[in-house]
């Protein structure tokens, strides 16, 4: 997979090994701010790895509930940078959208505030009217276990830097449909969702989303917004992600490593029916 422009920076470092030192070049995952504007009004700034910025902005608007479909996007464009020529601003013009920047900023603050209780956070998601993902989707557990190796082998920037999160979209046969990398795991997911939104692939009702790192609440709600039935991670989920997944019917898988995984919700999509206990959750 080709490395996106500006996603990697080269620097000179000093390496110590077995008592000896040497000066070498090292590759770093780039991190720069991206400002998202709606109709000229600043909405948010996120630290991201440059690359697929239009997808990131579009996916962010959908997963945060600002828009519901690509039809609401009149135009999405990069704003040319000053001086160094870098573009770190994406501007979007919308139609049929009740956008109030003050309300949106308050929601972002609430979502990131540790003082907001879990029940309030889930209630906020419930009010958006997100529906339960496709209950008919199934993936074989053996196929599921192969996905992390595929994801890692396709991470072009991670292979050079060792410092990025990834999100990969897979079909039921384990075929990789899309992969995005970013310094922030939530940004990687927004890039995937933005890709699907801008190419007319939503809802992603026949796909598995695999993320590096942990499966947190924010990742789970973004998966639900895109209609994804199975969210898997190589690490642990958070307690609030488990609560949200159980309430809204998302299959949530953690510790997907080697030939083992743990299903926290929606086991029926990724395990044989005969292998489920009578108390297995739907």
N, C-alpha and C positions, 0 to 999 in steps of 0.2 A: 504494500500500500504506500502511495506517495506521501511524503511528509509535507503538510501544509506550509505555505510560505510564512516566515516569521515565527514559527512554532518552536524553533530551536535556536539557542544562542551559544556561541563558542567562547570559551574563556580559558585563560592560562592558570593552571593550578600546580601545586607542589605535592607530589605523592611520596608517602613514606611506606616502605615495605622491607621487612627483615633487616632493619637497621640502616638501610640506604634511602636516599632521597633522589628525586628527579623531577624536572619541570616538564609537564605535558599539557596538551590541550584536552579540554573536557567539554562535553555537550550538556547544556542546561535546558530544562523545560522553560520556555518563555512565559512570563507572567506580566500582563499589562491590563490597565482598566478599560472596560468597554462601557460607554454611556449609551443608554437606550432612550430615545426621545419619541414621543407621540405628537405629531403635528407641531413640532418645534418645542414642545414642553418636555423638559427632562423628567424621566420616570424613575430610573434607577441607574446605579453604577455597579458593575460586578467585576471582580478580578478574574480574568480568564486567560487561557492560552490562545493567542491569535490563530484564526483559521475557522472557516464555516461560521463567520459572525452573523450573517443574515439568518442562518438556520437557528443559531442561538437566540437571537432576538425574537424570531417568530415563535419558536418553541416556548420561550419564556412567557409570551403573551397568552398562549393557549393554556399552558399548565398552571398559570396563576389566575385563570378565569377572566382575563380581560377581554379575550375574544373567544368565539366558539367554533369558527370555521375560517378557512382561507379566503372565503368570499368577502370577509370584512376588511381584508388588507387591500387597499387601493394601490399603494406603492411601498416598497421597502428598499432602502438604499444606504450606502455608506456615505458619510460626510467626509470629504477630503481633509486630511490633516494639515496643520500649519507648520512650516519650517522643515521638519524631518520627513514630511510626506506620509507619515503613518496615519492610517484611518482607525481611530479608536472611538468612533461615534456611528451608531446606526439610527436612522430616522425612519419612522413608519407613519404613513397616512392611513387612517381608518374610516370606514363607513358603518352606519348602523351600530354604533358602539357608544354606550353611556359611560364615558370615561371621565372620572373625576380624580385628578392626580392626588388630591388631598386624602381621599378615601383609600386609594391604592397604597399610598405611603404608610398610612396607619395600619393597613392589613399586613404589609411587609414587616413593619416593626413588631406587630403582635405575633407574627409567625416565628420571628427570630428571638423573641423575648422569653427567657427562662421563667418569667413570672406568670406566664399564661398557662393555665392548667390544660391537661390533655383533653378533658371533656369539651372545653371551649374550642380547642383546635379542631377536633373532629366535627363538632357542630358547625363550624365555619365551612368545612368541606361538604358536609351534608346539605347545607343550604344552597350549594352550587348545583345541586341536582345531578351529581355524577351517578351513573347507573352501574349495576353489577356487570363485570366483564362476562364475555361469552362462556356459559357453563359447559358447552359442548366441546371446547378445546381440550385436547389431551397431548401430553408429551411423554414418551417412554423414559423411565428413570435412567436407563443406560445411555440414552441420547443426551439427557440432561447432564450427566456426569462428564460428557466429552466437551461440553461447551467452554469451560475455562481454558483448556489447552488451545482451542481454536482462537479464543479471544486474545490470549497472550501472543500467539504466533503472528497475529495480524496487527499488533500495536507498533506501528512504525516509529512514533516519537518515543514511546517508552523504551523501545529496544536501544535507542541512542542515549537516553537521559536517565532512565530508571525512576523518573519523578512525576508520572502522570496517572490520573485515573482514566478509566475507560468505561464506555457503555456500548454493549453490542446487542443487536436485534437479530434473533434467530427464528426460523420457522420450525414446525414440528419435526422435521427430518434432521434438524441440526445445521441446516444451511445458513451461513451468515448473510444477512440482508444488508446490514449497515453497521458501521463502527465509527465512533467518534471518541476523541481523547481531549482531556482538559485538566488543568491544574485543580479544578473543582469538580467533584463527582456530579453535583446537581447540574453544572453547566454541560457536562458530557451528555446527560440525559436530555436536557433541553435541545441540544444540537440534534440528537436522534429524532425527537418529536418534531422539531422544526423541519428537518429533512422530510419527514412523512407528511407534514402539513402542506409544505410548499409543492410536493410532488403528488398530492392527491391520494395518499395511502391511508388516511385515517378513516375509521378507527383501526387500530392495530390489533384486531381481535383474534388473529391467528399467529401471534408471535410471542416469544419469550424475551424479556429484557434481562440481560445479565450485566451487573455492575461490579466493578472492582471495589474493594473496601466494604463498608457496612451498608445495610439496607435501612436507611433512616426514614422518618415520617415524611420528610419532604420528597424523597425519591418515590415512596409509595403513592403519594397523592398525585405526583406527576405521571406515574404509570397509569393510575386510574383515569386521569384526564384524557389520556391517549387511547383508552380502551384496551390496554394490555392485560391479558388474563393471568400471566405468570411473571413474577418478579423474583429473580434469584441473585444472590450475592455470595462472594467467597468468604465473607466474614459474617458477623452476627447482626441481626436486626435490632432496632431499638424497641422498647416496650410500647411506645406510642404507635410505631409502624405496625406492630402485631395487632394492636387494638383496632386500628383503622382497617387493616386488611380483613380481619374477621368480620367486622361490621359490614363492609361493602363488598365482600366476596372475592377479594384478590388472593390468588395463590402466592404465598410468601415463603421463599426457600432461603435458608442461610447455611453457612459452613459447607458450601458446595466445593468439595475438594476430593480429588482422587475418585474413589468409588463410594463416597458417602455424602449425604446431605441431610438437613433437618427441615421438615416442612412445618411451619408455624400456623398456616392457614390454607384452606382449600386443597387439602391433600389429594382429593379425588382427581385432580387434573394431572398429577405426576406420579401416582402410585397405582398399581393394580388394585381393583376393588377387593379382591380376595386378601390383599395384604393390609387392609385397613381394619382397625379395631372398631367395635361397636360404637365407641364414643368419638370417632374421628369427626372433625369439624368440617362443615361444608363452606 
